[in-house]
Amino acid sequence: MLSVADAGQLRLTREPLYLDEVLEEACALVKARADTKNIGLVRELESDIPYLGDEAFLRQLFLIFLDNALKYSDGGTSIKVRLEKDDRFIKIHFEDHGIGISAADLPFIFERFYRAGSSSNNGPHQSGGLGWR
């Protein structure tokens, strides 16, 4: 997808949708994996929040966040997905109980392919991370 975007070929549609429905679907798609790891999915989603966007792209983006949260969360914990809207913004939060990001890695999280080092591996290494330039 990144190479398509870099080539200027990524075509996003702007069609009416409800963000809570797209988030619910993404949660449903990862539920079996969460159950296997004994991780709860807690949804706090305001209902009927309209949005103009690309449903497939948003679902894929939400799945990336959920997959990452599942990957780094221990069994017996939960992942909270929250959707809220105020007068100015729509906010989507993904909260897990994973290892987090160290202060040393924070300046680099939006660099493409950057991946923070783990406690067993001192220092960052390259991978297919989500970061953007």
Accessible surface in RSA format (square Angstrom, percent):
REM  Atomic radii and reference values for relative SASA: ProtOr
REM  Chains: A
REM  Algorithm: Lee & Richards
REM  Probe-radius: 1.40
REM  Slices: 20
REM RES _ NUM      All-atoms   Total-Side   Main-Chain    Non-polar    All polar
REM                ABS   REL    ABS   REL    ABS   REL    ABS   REL    ABS   REL
RES MET A   1    94.38  48.9  51.52  34.1  42.86 102.1  45.01  38.3  49.37  65.4
RES LEU A   2    39.56  22.0  37.55  26.9   2.01   5.1  37.63  26.4   1.93   5.2
RES SER A   3    82.08  69.4  72.47  96.7   9.61  22.1  51.16 108.9  30.92  43.3
RES VAL A   4    65.08  42.8  62.23  56.3   2.85   6.9  65.08  56.6   0.00   0.0
RES ALA A   5    36.60  33.7  19.93  30.8  16.67  37.9  21.01  29.6  15.59  41.3
RES ASP A   6    93.61  65.6  57.13  56.9  36.48  86.3  31.00  73.0  62.61  62.4
RES ALA A   7    67.09  61.7  37.26  57.5  29.83  67.9  50.38  70.9  16.71  44.3
RES GLY A   8    45.44  56.0   0.00   N/A  45.44  56.0  35.40  97.2  10.03  22.5
RES GLN A   9   106.60  59.6  96.09  70.2  10.52  25.0  31.19  66.4  75.41  57.2
RES LEU A  10    58.98  32.8  40.86  29.2  18.12  45.6  41.28  29.0  17.70  47.6
RES ARG A  11   172.78  72.5 151.90  77.4  20.88  49.7  76.32 104.3  96.46  58.5
RES LEU A  12    92.88  51.7  63.41  45.4  29.47  74.1  63.56  44.6  29.32  78.9
RES THR A  13    71.23  50.7  63.53  64.4   7.70  18.3  67.79  91.1   3.43   5.2
RES ARG A  14   177.57  74.6 147.22  75.0  30.35  72.3  61.63  84.2 115.94  70.3
RES GLU A  15    78.13  44.9  77.54  58.7   0.59   1.4  22.52  43.6  55.61  45.4
RES PRO A  16   114.57  83.5  94.09  85.8  20.47  74.4  94.63  78.1  19.94 123.9
RES LEU A  17    14.50   8.1   3.47   2.5  11.03  27.7  12.15   8.5   2.34   6.3
RES TYR A  18    92.35  43.1  90.77  51.6   1.58   4.1  44.55  33.5  47.80  58.9
RES LEU A  19     4.87   2.7   4.87   3.5   0.00   0.0   4.87   3.4   0.00   0.0
RES ASP A  20    17.70  12.4  17.65  17.6   0.05   0.1   2.75   6.5  14.94  14.9
RES GLU A  21   104.99  60.3  97.65  73.9   7.34  17.5  38.52  74.5  66.47  54.3
RES VAL A  22     2.84   1.9   2.20   2.0   0.63   1.5   2.84   2.5   0.00   0.0
RES LEU A  23     0.00   0.0   0.00   0.0   0.00   0.0   0.00   0.0   0.00   0.0
RES GLU A  24    76.10  43.7  73.90  55.9   2.20   5.2  35.74  69.1  40.37  33.0
RES GLU A  25    72.67  41.7  66.95  50.6   5.72  13.6  28.89  55.9  43.78  35.7
RES ALA A  26     0.00   0.0   0.00   0.0   0.00   0.0   0.00   0.0   0.00   0.0
RES CYS A  27     1.17   0.9   0.54   0.6   0.64   1.5   0.90   2.3   0.28   0.3
RES ALA A  28    69.88  64.3  47.79  73.7  22.10  50.3  53.01  74.6  16.88  44.7
RES LEU A  29   106.12  59.1  75.74  54.2  30.38  76.4  78.53  55.1  27.59  74.3
RES VAL A  30     6.28   4.1   4.85   4.4   1.44   3.5   6.28   5.5   0.00   0.0
RES LYS A  31    99.83  48.7  99.83  61.3   0.00   0.0  74.66  67.2  25.17  26.8
RES ALA A  32    75.86  69.8  66.76 103.0   9.10  20.7  72.49 102.1   3.38   8.9
RES ARG A  33   104.02  43.7  99.08  50.5   4.95  11.8  61.66  84.3  42.36  25.7
RES ALA A  34     0.53   0.5   0.53   0.8   0.00   0.0   0.53   0.8   0.00   0.0
RES ASP A  35    83.40  58.4  63.14  62.8  20.25  47.9  30.68  72.2  52.71  52.6
RES THR A  36   119.42  84.9  84.51  85.7  34.90  83.2  68.77  92.4  50.65  76.6
RES LYS A  37    71.87  35.1  60.84  37.3  11.03  26.3  56.48  50.8  15.39  16.4
RES ASN A  38   105.45  72.7  99.40  96.1   6.05  14.6  27.76  66.8  77.69  75.1
RES ILE A  39     4.35   2.5   0.00   0.0   4.35  10.5   0.91   0.7   3.44   9.3
RES GLY A  40    34.33  42.3   0.00   N/A  34.33  42.3  30.34  83.3   3.98   8.9
RES LEU A  41    28.59  15.9   4.87   3.5  23.72  59.6   4.87   3.4  23.72  63.8
RES VAL A  42    62.86  41.4  59.38  53.8   3.49   8.4  62.86  54.6   0.00   0.0
RES ARG A  43    92.59  38.9  63.51  32.4  29.08  69.2   9.31  12.7  83.27  50.5
RES GLU A  44    78.11  44.8  67.24  50.9  10.86  25.9  37.96  73.4  40.15  32.8
RES LEU A  45    33.82  18.8   6.65   4.8  27.17  68.3   8.11   5.7  25.71  69.2
RES GLU A  46    78.74  45.2  70.86  53.6   7.89  18.8  39.12  75.7  39.62  32.3
RES SER A  47    84.66  71.5  63.70  85.0  20.96  48.3  28.72  61.2  55.94  78.4
RES ASP A  48    97.93  68.6  85.25  84.9  12.67  30.0  22.70  53.4  75.22  75.0
RES ILE A  49     4.81   2.7   4.48   3.3   0.34   0.8   4.81   3.5   0.00   0.0
RES PRO A  50    82.40  60.1  74.53  67.9   7.87  28.6  74.79  61.7   7.62  47.3
RES TYR A  51    93.84  43.8  84.32  48.0   9.53  24.8  45.74  34.4  48.11  59.3
RES LEU A  52    88.66  49.4  80.16  57.4   8.49  21.3  80.16  56.3   8.49  22.9
RES GLY A  53     7.74   9.5   0.00   N/A   7.74   9.5   7.74  21.2   0.00   0.0
RES ASP A  54    21.41  15.0  17.90  17.8   3.50   8.3   2.26   5.3  19.14  19.1
RES GLU A  55    59.25  34.0  58.81  44.5   0.44   1.1   8.74  16.9  50.52  41.2
RES ALA A  56    64.27  59.1  57.31  88.4   6.96  15.8  57.66  81.2   6.62  17.5
RES PHE A  57    47.16  23.6  43.44  26.9   3.71   9.7  46.32  28.1   0.83   2.4
RES LEU A  58    25.21  14.0  25.21  18.0   0.00   0.0  25.21  17.7   0.00   0.0
RES ARG A  59    47.92  20.1  47.92  24.4   0.00   0.0   9.70  13.3  38.23  23.2
RES GLN A  60    81.67  45.7  80.47  58.8   1.20   2.9  23.01  49.0  58.66  44.5
RES LEU A  61    45.42  25.3  43.97  31.5   1.45   3.6  44.95  31.6   0.47   1.3
RES PHE A  62     5.79   2.9   5.79   3.6   0.00   0.0   5.79   3.5   0.00   0.0
RES LEU A  63    40.13  22.4  40.13  28.7   0.00   0.0  40.13  28.2   0.00   0.0
RES ILE A  64    68.04  38.7  64.48  48.0   3.56   8.6  66.79  48.1   1.25   3.4
RES PHE A  65    72.97  36.5  69.50  43.0   3.47   9.0  70.02  42.5   2.95   8.4
RES LEU A  66     0.00   0.0   0.00   0.0   0.00   0.0   0.00   0.0   0.00   0.0
RES ASP A  67    54.35  38.1  53.38  53.1   0.97   2.3  18.72  44.1  35.63  35.5
RES ASN A  68    78.29  54.0  74.23  71.7   4.07   9.8  14.60  35.1  63.70  61.6
RES ALA A  69     3.41   3.1   2.77   4.3   0.64   1.5   3.24   4.6   0.17   0.5
RES LEU A  70     0.00   0.0   0.00   0.0   0.00   0.0   0.00   0.0   0.00   0.0
RES LYS A  71   117.06  57.1  93.90  57.6  23.16  55.1  64.19  57.8  52.87  56.3
RES TYR A  72    70.28  32.8  58.68  33.4  11.60  30.2  55.88  42.0  14.39  17.7
RES SER A  73     3.65   3.1   0.00   0.0   3.65   8.4   0.17   0.4   3.48   4.9
RES ASP A  74   105.59  74.0 101.71 101.2   3.88   9.2  24.10  56.7  81.49  81.3
RES GLY A  75    45.67  56.3   0.00   N/A  45.67  56.3  17.29  47.4  28.38  63.6
RES GLY A  76    58.29  71.9   0.00   N/A  58.29  71.9  23.97  65.8  34.32  76.9
RES THR A  77    39.81  28.3  27.88  28.3  11.93  28.4  35.63  47.9   4.18   6.3
RES SER A  78    36.35  30.7  34.37  45.9   1.97   4.5  13.96  29.7  22.38  31.4
RES ILE A  79     0.01   0.0   0.01   0.0   0.00   0.0   0.01   0.0   0.00   0.0
RES LYS A  80    62.34  30.4  61.46  37.7   0.88   2.1  21.85  19.7  40.49  43.1
RES VAL A  81     0.00   0.0   0.00   0.0   0.00   0.0   0.00   0.0   0.00   0.0
RES ARG A  82    65.27  27.4  65.27  33.3   0.00   0.0  18.01  24.6  47.25  28.6
RES LEU A  83     1.15   0.6   0.00   0.0   1.15   2.9   0.00   0.0   1.15   3.1
RES GLU A  84    53.12  30.5  53.12  40.2   0.00   0.0  15.48  29.9  37.64  30.7
RES LYS A  85   103.94  50.7  83.40  51.2  20.55  48.9  38.81  34.9  65.13  69.4
RES ASP A  86    68.81  48.2  54.91  54.7  13.90  32.9  47.04 110.7  21.77  21.7
RES ASP A  87   151.52 106.1 114.18 113.6  37.34  88.3  35.38  83.3 116.14 115.8
RES ARG A  88   193.03  81.0 158.49  80.8  34.54  82.2  65.81  89.9 127.22  77.1
RES PHE A  89   103.16  51.6  97.88  60.6   5.28  13.7 102.56  62.2   0.60   1.7
RES ILE A  90    57.13  32.5  28.62  21.3  28.51  68.7  28.62  20.6  28.51  77.4
RES LYS A  91    84.86  41.4  80.88  49.6   3.99   9.5  38.74  34.9  46.12  49.1
RES ILE A  92    54.58  31.1  25.38  18.9  29.21  70.4  25.38  18.3  29.21  79.3
RES HIS A  93    59.06  32.3  54.73  38.0   4.33  11.1  39.54  40.7  19.52  22.7
RES PHE A  94    53.52  26.8  20.82  12.9  32.70  85.1  21.19  12.8  32.34  92.5
RES GLU A  95    80.14  46.0  75.00  56.7   5.13  12.2  31.25  60.4  48.89  39.9
RES ASP A  96    54.65  38.3  34.82  34.7  19.83  46.9   0.60   1.4  54.05  53.9
RES HIS A  97   108.07  59.1  84.17  58.5  23.90  61.2  53.63  55.3  54.44  63.4
RES GLY A  98    25.22  31.1   0.00   N/A  25.22  31.1   3.87  10.6  21.36  47.8
RES ILE A  99   126.57  72.0  89.19  66.4  37.38  90.1  97.51  70.2  29.06  78.9
RES GLY A 100    55.06  67.9   0.00   N/A  55.06  67.9  38.54 105.8  16.52  37.0
RES ILE A 101    90.88  51.7  63.84  47.6  27.04  65.2  65.21  47.0  25.67  69.7
RES SER A 102    60.21  50.9  44.49  59.4  15.71  36.2  51.50 109.7   8.71  12.2
RES ALA A 103    85.30  78.4  67.15 103.6  18.14  41.3  68.12  95.9  17.18  45.5
RES ALA A 104    78.13  71.8  57.70  89.0  20.43  46.5  69.91  98.5   8.21  21.8
RES ASP A 105    14.41  10.1  14.41  14.3   0.00   0.0   0.04   0.1  14.37  14.3
RES LEU A 106    92.31  51.4  83.89  60.0   8.42  21.2  84.08  59.0   8.23  22.2
RES PRO A 107   100.90  73.5  61.15  55.7  39.74 144.5  74.32  61.4  26.57 165.2
RES PHE A 108    83.46  41.8  83.36  51.6   0.09   0.2  83.46  50.6   0.00   0.0
RES ILE A 109    55.32  31.5  43.75  32.6  11.57  27.9  45.67  32.9   9.64  26.2
RES PHE A 110   139.92  70.0 136.93  84.8   2.99   7.8 137.77  83.5   2.16   6.2
RES GLU A 111    86.95  49.9  86.32  65.3   0.63   1.5  33.95  65.7  53.00  43.3
RES ARG A 112    54.19  22.8  41.24  21.0  12.95  30.8   5.85   8.0  48.34  29.3
RES PHE A 113    85.95  43.0  85.95  53.2   0.00   0.0  85.95  52.1   0.00   0.0
RES TYR A 114    23.36  10.9  14.60   8.3   8.76  22.8  14.48  10.9   8.89  11.0
RES ARG A 115    78.50  33.0  74.96  38.2   3.54   8.4  19.82  27.1  58.68  35.6
RES ALA A 116    32.57  29.9  19.07  29.4  13.50  30.7  19.07  26.8  13.50  35.8
RES GLY A 117    19.99  24.6   0.00   N/A  19.99  24.6   3.02   8.3  16.97  38.0
RES SER A 118    44.62  37.7  37.45  50.0   7.17  16.5  34.04  72.5  10.58  14.8
RES SER A 119   117.19  99.0  81.09 108.2  36.10  83.2  59.00 125.6  58.19  81.5
RES SER A 120   109.97  92.9  67.76  90.4  42.21  97.2  56.26 119.8  53.70  75.2
RES ASN A 121    65.99  45.5  62.26  60.2   3.73   9.0  19.37  46.6  46.62  45.1
RES ASN A 122   146.56 101.1 112.39 108.6  34.17  82.3  37.80  91.0 108.76 105.1
RES GLY A 123    34.24  42.2   0.00   N/A  34.24  42.2  24.18  66.4  10.06  22.5
RES PRO A 124    78.56  57.3  56.12  51.2  22.44  81.6  56.29  46.5  22.27 138.4
RES HIS A 125    64.57  35.3  58.03  40.3   6.53  16.7  56.31  58.0   8.26   9.6
RES GLN A 126   133.71  74.8 112.21  82.0  21.50  51.2  61.26 130.4  72.45  54.9
RES SER A 127    35.01  29.6  16.05  21.4  18.96  43.7  30.41  64.8   4.60   6.4
RES GLY A 128    72.04  88.8   0.00   N/A  72.04  88.8  31.69  87.0  40.35  90.4
RES GLY A 129    20.00  24.7   0.00   N/A  20.00  24.7  15.89  43.6   4.11   9.2
RES LEU A 130    64.33  35.8  48.47  34.7  15.86  39.9  53.77  37.8  10.56  28.4
RES GLY A 131     6.06   7.5   0.00   N/A   6.06   7.5   2.85   7.8   3.21   7.2
RES TRP A 132   101.52  40.7 100.81  48.8   0.71   1.7  89.14  47.5  12.37  20.1
RES ARG A 133   235.64  98.9 167.30  85.3  68.34 162.7  90.04 123.1 145.60  88.2
END  Absolute sums over single chains surface
CHAIN  1 A     8765.5       6881.1       1884.4       4932.5       3833.0
END  Absolute sums over all chains
TOTAL          8765.5       6881.1       1884.4       4932.5       3833.0
